[in-house]
Amino acid sequence: MSLAGCAVGGSGSSAAADAAPARVAAAPAAAPATIQLAAAAATKKYAFPVAAKNVSWHDTHAGYKATDIFANCGSKVVATTNGVVLEVSRVDKYKKGVKDGPYNGGKFVSILGDDGVRYYGSHLQSVTKGIKAGVRVKVGQQVGKVGKTGNSSGVCHLHYGISPACKKVGDWKVRRGVVWPYSYLKSWRKGGQKSPVAAVKKWNKAHGCKA
């Protein structure tokens, strides 16, 4: 089948045939800095759990191994690493005057990281829409906002705990934290990728999920 209108005929056709072939411009090579940034994004495994400029945290915690990260209420709380949401509390069930118990954290999210470690953040102002048990999250994805629910002493902060998953749900004494988070938070805040996996495995071997 012929394609009507393709042949132009006459001397114009001859000139086109004799013309030098057009040069195809090569695509510019990616700048080294761009390549490095892309590689860093691809290999990033851990993120500091509060996405805010002004934050502070202690290297210790009263009663057990955890950390309180102080930031303005409403600051973004993000997933520490890739993983699956284990537990979510969108309702503050804490009763004033109760010193210890499963509701002290108020609103919270716990995540089982792909590294096998559980990450817990509580006293949230709110939990992000769509965040619920069984949902996969990516490192740096927002899961809530800093608040002062639960037994927070009325201070805006994120209670942050690292632990083995153990029973995965309901084991609040383990969930609230059994490994000191400070050195990992210090690394992540600076863009480092220090992993708590070895420390969590060591604790679990020694204690058998009993806090």
Secondary structure, DSSP 8 states (H G I E B T S, - for coil): ---TT----HHHHHHHHHS------------HHHHHHHHHHHH-----SEE-SS-EE-S--SSSS-EEEE--TT-EEE-SSSEEEEEEE-S----TT--SSTTTT-SEEEEEETTSEEEEEES-SEE-TT--TT-EE-TT-EEEE-B--SSSTT--EEEEEEEE-TTSSS-HHHHT-SS--HHHHHHHHTT-----HHHHHHHHHHHTT--
